[in-house]
Amino acid sequence: MWIMNGGGEDSCEMRLAFIKKRFFFHGGAERYLQTLLTYLKSAGHEIHIFANQWSGQNGIFFHKVDTLSLGSFLSTITFNENVKRAIKKDSKPDCVISFERTTCQDIYRAGEGCHSEWLEIRSKFEPLYKRLSFKINPLHISLINLEKRLFSNTRLIVANSKMVKEQIIKHYAVPEERITVIYNGVDLIRFTPENKDRWHRDVRKSLNISNDSKVLLFVGSGFKRKGLKTLINAIPIIKREDIKALIIGKGDVKEYKTLAEKYGISDKIIFLGPRKDIEKLYAAADIFVLPTLYDPFSNASLEAMASGLPVITTKNNGASELIEKGHEGFVLDNLFDAQELADKIYLSLDNLKLIGERARKKAEQFPIEKAVPEFITVIEQLKI
């Protein structure tokens, strides 16, 4: 049962329900949501989480939502149906905010972007049999059907980039006025260039990386979509012995280790898996590289900028809207061009200090403290 807050009718405190199927420490979206919830809770709002898996946070009420066959289309369908029932069972919260493709929310944050767009992008490089499977795969069918319903019925949609807003309008003809763009915020205290003084040498020493090496950092789970292959293809092109690449996140490590062995660069690439102490890895790096095929808005890109790193990413990353060519980093037009990526790494290495300082300045325009009131304003709009 919902616990009533004691503020009465005039209180600005709200009971807020958030929907997130699975929450673990790794992943930019999870870090963003955790920070958002922390600030909302500290502002006095009562927070309830409806999830199948939740890592836990003091002062937040957790409601477990069952699903069938995690990772399959059944999981998507059953989670949506079960979360609808779970929320209906309790007293109506002031607002329901979903971070998942569900159909019972007042506000949908389109953090995963637009599945129709992702399939359109994939159709440009996947083999014919895979493209044909898009039409009959139950997972794709269920996701597209959910998107149609949620974009049609959700009162307010929050896109985390202009790119995503345009894609939603393109595929689902949603009126522009129902979509608000709120860029992801970043914790400017946790992610700061000052971390280099604290952890740069120790982290490198623990990884057996010399202080003179130039370290490229890749952060992202789902290596194929995040473009790891393009980064590995680029490393042999960079004619420098001092290059190292740190790979953070979940994915098929074996496939990419095999590719690195093929090129004879296994000694240049270190796979570290998901990490809780991600700020320490930014501190140990020189450049952040994410040649992603599709990313609605990479939180890791903004965290890297806040940490004072030049960022190299692609036009298919919503966070690229914050990057001016050669100013805070570089934006690649060709998703698979390893030579272009190598060229941009060279250019970044030549201007590390200046580009890193500009990246930090840009990130300072997007503190999490700004994103939270923007989100609250969107919630308040529903009460007018």
ChimeraX attribute file (.defattr): number of C-alpha atoms within 10 A of each C-alpha:
attribute: neighborCount
match mode: 1-to-1
recipient: residues
	/A:1	7
	/A:2	13
	/A:3	9
	/A:4	12
	/A:5	13
	/A:6	8
	/A:7	10
	/A:8	9
	/A:9	7
	/A:10	6
	/A:11	9
	/A:12	11
	/A:13	18
	/A:14	22
	/A:15	18
	/A:16	20
	/A:17	23
	/A:18	22
	/A:19	25
	/A:20	22
	/A:21	26
	/A:22	15
	/A:23	18
	/A:24	14
	/A:25	15
	/A:26	20
	/A:27	21
	/A:28	20
	/A:29	20
	/A:30	17
	/A:31	19
	/A:32	18
	/A:33	16
	/A:34	17
	/A:35	18
	/A:36	20
	/A:37	22
	/A:38	18
	/A:39	16
	/A:40	20
	/A:41	18
	/A:42	10
	/A:43	12
	/A:44	13
	/A:45	18
	/A:46	23
	/A:47	20
	/A:48	20
	/A:49	23
	/A:50	25
	/A:51	21
	/A:52	19
	/A:53	16
	/A:54	17
	/A:55	9
	/A:56	13
	/A:57	11
	/A:58	7
	/A:59	12
	/A:60	15
	/A:61	16
	/A:62	19
	/A:63	18
	/A:64	16
	/A:65	24
	/A:66	19
	/A:67	20
	/A:68	13
	/A:69	10
	/A:70	15
	/A:71	10
	/A:72	11
	/A:73	18
	/A:74	16
	/A:75	16
	/A:76	22
	/A:77	18
	/A:78	17
	/A:79	25
	/A:80	22
	/A:81	16
	/A:82	16
	/A:83	25
	/A:84	17
	/A:85	13
	/A:86	14
	/A:87	19
	/A:88	12
	/A:89	10
	/A:90	10
	/A:91	11
	/A:92	14
	/A:93	17
	/A:94	16
	/A:95	18
	/A:96	20
	/A:97	22
	/A:98	24
	/A:99	20
	/A:100	21
	/A:101	27
	/A:102	26
	/A:103	22
	/A:104	21
	/A:105	25
	/A:106	19
	/A:107	24
	/A:108	26
	/A:109	22
	/A:110	24
	/A:111	21
	/A:112	18
	/A:113	22
	/A:114	23
	/A:115	16
	/A:116	19
	/A:117	16
	/A:118	17
	/A:119	14
	/A:120	12
	/A:121	14
	/A:122	17
	/A:123	15
	/A:124	10
	/A:125	11
	/A:126	12
	/A:127	10
	/A:128	10
	/A:129	8
	/A:130	13
	/A:131	16
	/A:132	12
	/A:133	11
	/A:134	16
	/A:135	11
	/A:136	10
	/A:137	12
	/A:138	14
	/A:139	18
	/A:140	17
	/A:141	14
	/A:142	15
	/A:143	19
	/A:144	16
	/A:145	12
	/A:146	18
	/A:147	22
	/A:148	17
	/A:149	15
	/A:150	20
	/A:151	24
	/A:152	14
	/A:153	15
	/A:154	16
	/A:155	14
	/A:156	21
	/A:157	27
	/A:158	22
	/A:159	28
	/A:160	24
	/A:161	25
	/A:162	19
	/A:163	21
	/A:164	26
	/A:165	23
	/A:166	16
	/A:167	19
	/A:168	25
	/A:169	14
	/A:170	12
	/A:171	14
	/A:172	15
	/A:173	13
	/A:174	19
	/A:175	11
	/A:176	12
	/A:177	8
	/A:178	13
	/A:179	24
	/A:180	19
	/A:181	17
	/A:182	19
	/A:183	24
	/A:184	25
	/A:185	23
	/A:186	28
	/A:187	19
	/A:188	21
	/A:189	12
	/A:190	15
	/A:191	23
	/A:192	22
	/A:193	22
	/A:194	14
	/A:195	19
	/A:196	20
	/A:197	11
	/A:198	13
	/A:199	17
	/A:200	18
	/A:201	16
	/A:202	16
	/A:203	17
	/A:204	19
	/A:205	13
	/A:206	8
	/A:207	13
	/A:208	9
	/A:209	19
	/A:210	13
	/A:211	14
	/A:212	8
	/A:213	15
	/A:214	19
	/A:215	24
	/A:216	24
	/A:217	23
	/A:218	27
	/A:219	30
	/A:220	27
	/A:221	20
	/A:222	13
	/A:223	21
	/A:224	15
	/A:225	17
	/A:226	23
	/A:227	22
	/A:228	24
	/A:229	19
	/A:230	21
	/A:231	23
	/A:232	21
	/A:233	19
	/A:234	19
	/A:235	24
	/A:236	19
	/A:237	13
	/A:238	17
	/A:239	10
	/A:240	12
	/A:241	10
	/A:242	14
	/A:243	19
	/A:244	23
	/A:245	23
	/A:246	22
	/A:247	23
	/A:248	22
	/A:249	18
	/A:250	18
	/A:251	18
	/A:252	11
	/A:253	15
	/A:254	9
	/A:255	11
	/A:256	19
	/A:257	17
	/A:258	12
	/A:259	16
	/A:260	20
	/A:261	12
	/A:262	10
	/A:263	13
	/A:264	11
	/A:265	16
	/A:266	17
	/A:267	11
	/A:268	19
	/A:269	20
	/A:270	15
	/A:271	15
	/A:272	13
	/A:273	16
	/A:274	18
	/A:275	16
	/A:276	12
	/A:277	10
	/A:278	17
	/A:279	19
	/A:280	21
	/A:281	26
	/A:282	32
	/A:283	25
	/A:284	27
	/A:285	26
	/A:286	24
	/A:287	27
	/A:288	28
	/A:289	30
	/A:290	28
	/A:291	30
	/A:292	26
	/A:293	22
	/A:294	23
	/A:295	28
	/A:296	23
	/A:297	27
	/A:298	25
	/A:299	24
	/A:300	25
	/A:301	28
	/A:302	32
	/A:303	27
	/A:304	32
	/A:305	34
	/A:306	31
	/A:307	30
	/A:308	34
	/A:309	34
	/A:310	34
	/A:311	33
	/A:312	25
	/A:313	30
	/A:314	25
	/A:315	21
	/A:316	23
	/A:317	24
	/A:318	24
	/A:319	26
	/A:320	27
	/A:321	15
	/A:322	19
	/A:323	22
	/A:324	14
	/A:325	12
	/A:326	17
	/A:327	18
	/A:328	28
	/A:329	29
	/A:330	24
	/A:331	25
	/A:332	21
	/A:333	14
	/A:334	14
	/A:335	19
	/A:336	20
	/A:337	15
	/A:338	21
	/A:339	17
	/A:340	15
	/A:341	30
	/A:342	20
	/A:343	14
	/A:344	21
	/A:345	24
	/A:346	15
	/A:347	14
	/A:348	25
	/A:349	15
	/A:350	11
	/A:351	14
	/A:352	19
	/A:353	15
	/A:354	15
	/A:355	24
	/A:356	26
	/A:357	20
	/A:358	22
	/A:359	27
	/A:360	24
	/A:361	15
	/A:362	19
	/A:363	26
	/A:364	18
	/A:365	14
	/A:366	20
	/A:367	18
	/A:368	20
	/A:369	15
	/A:370	15
	/A:371	17
	/A:372	20
	/A:373	14
	/A:374	16
	/A:375	17
	/A:376	12
	/A:377	11
	/A:378	17
	/A:379	20
	/A:380	14
	/A:381	9
	/A:382	13
	/A:383	8
	/A:384	5
